[in-house]
Amino acid sequence: MIGLIVLVVLCGGVSAGSHSLRYFLTAMTPIPGLPQFVAVGYVDEAQFVMYDSERRELIPRRSWMEEREGPENWERKKQLVRGEEQWMKDYIQILLTRTNQSVGIHMIQQMTGCDLGDDGITSGFFQYAWDGEDFINFDRDQMVWVTPVQWGEITKNKWDQDTPRNQGVKGYLEGECIEWLRKYLEYGERELRAGE
């Protein structure tokens, strides 16, 4: 949970007239009393959705999200986040091996999102951290993964070879993410635009 808070603080806001969509996902080794997986979504600085491994339900955090999102979309999003939950829990085991760790508290975090500038220019990012440190991120211009750590090279080489996945990530960042951001801005227009 601490790592999740760090990610929220690090991402910061965007300038007035600009808007952002952010998703923060954290999976960790089991700790009694804490969910093993948490996901939250933000439009600008307003949390609009959350999910955790204990409730296993996608929970709207803004009335406009609950009112405007249809049941089909809501179910689809719930299944997507459950898939990410399973993948991230499984990937913890892989990273424990790659980092030669077997005991202790460890976490993998995913931060993804996009920005829409008041000038219409868009940007997007998809990145992971391990135990609060940068692990790997996607370079959407080159369509490759970049890692600052030597043990991340195995993941980088494997993911770089998965061209369809990389095209999907790029497509999401440049298209679908921006479309959803615009949709959420429309859903919560009064509340979200009041912050400008």
C-alpha positions, 0 to 999 in steps of 0.5 A: 500500500505504501508503494501505491501511495508513492506512485500516486504522489510521483505521478503528480497532476497535469496543467490546468486544461490538461487531463490525465487517466491513471491506473495503479496496481499493486500486488504483494507477497501475503501479509496478514490483514492486507489485501494481496492486490489493490487497483485504483483508477484516477481521472486527474486527481479524482479516484473513480474506481477501486478493486482489491483482492479481498472484496474481489469487486470493482467499486465505483468511487464517484457517483458519475461512474456508477450512473454512466457505466453500463453493466456490460462495460463494468463486468468487462472491466472487472474481468480485466482487473481480475486477470491483471491480479492473477498475472501480477501475483504469478509474476511476483514468483518469477521476480523473486527467482530473478532477484534471488529472493525467497523471504520477506515482503515484496511487491510489483507495481504497475502504473499506466495512463495517458494525458490529454493536453489542452492543446490536444497533444496526447502522451501515455506510459506503461511501467512496472516497479519491483519493491518500489524501484523502477523495473521496466517501462514501455517506450511507445515510440520504439515499441520496446521495453526499457529496464534500468536493472540487469536482472530485468534484461530477461523480461525485456528480451522476452517482452520485446519479442512479443510484437502483438502485445507491444502493438496492443500496448501502444494502441491502448496508450495512443487510442483506447486510453485517450478515448476512455479519458474523454468518456470519463471527463464527459461522465464527471464533467461538472465535478472534474472540470470544477478543478480546472 
